Amino acid sequence: MKISVIGMGYAGVVTAACLSELGHEVIGYDIDSQRINSLNSFNPQIFEPGLDKLIEKNCNLKRLTFQHIDDSDLNLGEISIITVGTPSDPNGSPNLEYIWKSVEWTTKHLKDNAVLLMRSTVQPGTGDLIESKFCEHQSINYISCPEFLREGEAVKDFFTPDRIIIGGNNSKAVEKVVQMHSGIDSPIIKTKIITAEMIKFASNAFLATKISFINEMAAFCEAWSADVDDVKDGLGLDHRIGKSFLNAGVGFGGSCVPKETRAFTSLASNYGFKSHLLSSVLEVNENQSQIPVRIIQKIFPDMNNVRVGILGMSFKPNTDDIRESPSIKIAQTLSSLGCQVSCFDPISNQKSAEKLGTSVKFETSINNLSQNKNVILLMTPWDSILNTDWEHIYDSMSEPKILFDGRNSLNPETIKNIGFNYVGVGRGISSSDLDSIII
Ligand SMILES: NC(=O)c1ccc[n+]([C@@H]2O[C@H](COP(=O)([O-])OP(=O)(O)OC[C@H]3O[C@@H](n4cnc5c(N)ncnc54)[C@H](O)[C@@H]3O)[C@@H](O)[C@H]2O)c1
């Protein structure tokens, strides 16, 4: 099949490369010519395991090409997939500016009976609006087929998704999209456009709820000196609950889960009700991201010049995405409170430095980062961070040598035996335990 993908960001490049791997002839379009040039040199400009190799292989096989949208030689094929960004407005409501522009451009160039497939995450109701405004009079068939990839595992997720959701009114177009996925073994749910959109939003809101739920349990664990990790195991072994997304920590980030949860709360007010549950989910998450700040504040009543090292800047390991990463927020808050903040990430140092400016320092290795630090915040559990030589880190730090494990990913006993003052999230170390190390 000839397919075009519009928007070569995280979701778009993965979609384009993986569809070409399935044997389709794919052209990826973007408005950013630098990005297109870089893709044509097999550099996706994003860190996603396996992606660069897939791009190189399929470009060499001439099944994958990249073009700027202003190129004159356009061929959008039988299916055109929209993967442009859908950021939040400051009030939390979704900003569909890129969607409208890309849909207008795409429908202008699509041939009759082609499929316009929405892979970007748009609020329920958007597809029906696009269909009536841009598609019906041009005999273009609109399909909603939301993206569920997890950054860091996006290529794997494309080929082994938990489900494929196809929302559409035209059965031939729905079948064409089923055909586009042939080679992928996964349950397919065919539904109405608005329901497909709702499934995507509801999935992210549910994941956010699970995380905030376990984080609230972690606060109880802290108060009662219980261990949230054992609580997680005890809960997660119940099949009705499941273990995934039950890790206590500094809260969720990234480009999707916070944005779509916020969108629900802001859209609810348009319909005259309040989303009490999701508002609380967001409140818990906001509070969670400030835990390290509260700990440092408690230990150092005067935070001026406390030396803090932040390990991990991306919102999770195996991606360079720093959008809504708790590390970024914490670096900003601590430096505004007078701490000397240094950061290290195996992949996203440069992106983070661009975002944070000169208020924080960036180091090129974990060992450099730890030199003379009073506090280390482990925020993103990259393997290379977890497997570092913690004894060496301990030796290079200054008192009181606090190690805050923001994702509960280290063994507390091992770390405490080295000598660190270890603090996790809901691991039975109550705030009164910190009293002994107040400076
Ligand atoms: N990143 C993820 O993990 C993920 C997962 C699931 C769903 N999604 C959804 O996918 C969509 C894209 O997300 P992303 O993270 O890839 O965004 P992104 O910001 O990384 O990429 C968007 C790309 O679209 C391009 N673009 C903007 N307007 C354009 C236009 N008119 N024509 C052509 N290109 C245009 C931009 O230049 C950019 O390269 C969003 O709706 C997001 O919610 C993302």
The ligand as a MOL file (V3000), in Angstrom:
LIG
                    3D

  0  0  0     0  0            999 V3000
M  V30 BEGIN CTAB
M  V30 COUNTS 44 48 0 0 0
M  V30 BEGIN ATOM
M  V30 1 N 4.9870 10.5070 21.7720 0
M  V30 2 C 4.2590 9.5020 22.2090 0
M  V30 3 O 4.7170 8.6550 22.9840 0
M  V30 4 C 2.8230 9.3380 21.7900 0
M  V30 5 C 2.1300 8.1660 22.1400 0
M  V30 6 C 0.7900 8.0550 21.7810 0
M  V30 7 C 0.1640 9.1000 21.1270 0
M  V30 8 N 0.8680 10.2280 20.8150 0 CHG=1
M  V30 9 C 0.1710 11.3230 20.1360 0
M  V30 10 O 0.7240 11.4650 18.8400 0
M  V30 11 C 0.7070 12.8370 18.4400 0
M  V30 12 C 2.1070 13.2660 18.0640 0
M  V30 13 O 2.9110 13.2320 19.2230 0
M  V30 14 P 4.5000 13.3390 19.1330 0
M  V30 15 O 5.0210 13.0920 20.4950 0
M  V30 16 O 4.9920 12.5340 17.9980 0 CHG=-1
M  V30 17 O 4.6470 14.9120 18.7550 0
M  V30 18 P 5.9840 15.6830 18.3220 0
M  V30 19 O 5.8120 17.0570 18.8440 0
M  V30 20 O 7.1800 14.8780 18.6860 0
M  V30 21 O 5.9190 15.6940 16.7190 0
M  V30 22 C 4.9930 16.4010 15.9700 0
M  V30 23 C 5.5810 16.6400 14.5730 0
M  V30 24 O 4.5650 17.1890 13.7280 0
M  V30 25 C 5.1600 18.1660 12.8840 0
M  V30 26 N 4.1130 19.0370 12.3620 0
M  V30 27 C 3.4080 19.9940 13.0060 0
M  V30 28 N 2.5100 20.5530 12.1560 0
M  V30 29 C 2.6450 19.9220 10.9700 0
M  V30 30 C 1.9950 20.0450 9.7130 0
M  V30 31 N 1.0310 20.9230 9.5160 0
M  V30 32 N 2.3910 19.2160 8.7110 0
M  V30 33 C 3.3820 18.3270 8.8820 0
M  V30 34 N 4.0340 18.1820 10.0540 0
M  V30 35 C 3.6730 18.9470 11.0920 0
M  V30 36 C 6.1760 18.8440 13.7900 0
M  V30 37 O 7.1540 19.5560 13.0590 0
M  V30 38 C 6.7380 17.6360 14.5490 0
M  V30 39 O 7.8260 17.0800 13.8470 0
M  V30 40 C 0.1300 13.6040 19.6370 0
M  V30 41 O -1.2490 13.7820 19.4500 0
M  V30 42 C 0.3800 12.6770 20.7970 0
M  V30 43 O -0.5360 12.9010 21.8530 0
M  V30 44 C 2.1890 10.3700 21.1160 0
M  V30 END ATOM
M  V30 BEGIN BOND
M  V30 1 1 1 2
M  V30 2 2 2 3
M  V30 3 1 2 4
M  V30 4 1 4 5
M  V30 5 2 4 44
M  V30 6 2 5 6
M  V30 7 1 6 7
M  V30 8 2 7 8
M  V30 9 1 8 9
M  V30 10 1 8 44
M  V30 11 1 9 10
M  V30 12 1 9 42
M  V30 13 1 10 11
M  V30 14 1 11 12
M  V30 15 1 11 40
M  V30 16 1 12 13
M  V30 17 1 13 14
M  V30 18 2 14 15
M  V30 19 1 14 16
M  V30 20 1 14 17
M  V30 21 1 17 18
M  V30 22 2 18 19
M  V30 23 1 18 20
M  V30 24 1 18 21
M  V30 25 1 21 22
M  V30 26 1 22 23
M  V30 27 1 23 24
M  V30 28 1 23 38
M  V30 29 1 24 25
M  V30 30 1 25 26
M  V30 31 1 25 36
M  V30 32 1 26 27
M  V30 33 1 26 35
M  V30 34 2 27 28
M  V30 35 1 28 29
M  V30 36 1 29 30
M  V30 37 2 29 35
M  V30 38 1 30 31
M  V30 39 2 30 32
M  V30 40 1 32 33
M  V30 41 2 33 34
M  V30 42 1 34 35
M  V30 43 1 36 37
M  V30 44 1 36 38
M  V30 45 1 38 39
M  V30 46 1 40 41
M  V30 47 1 40 42
M  V30 48 1 42 43
M  V30 END BOND
M  V30 END CTAB
M  END
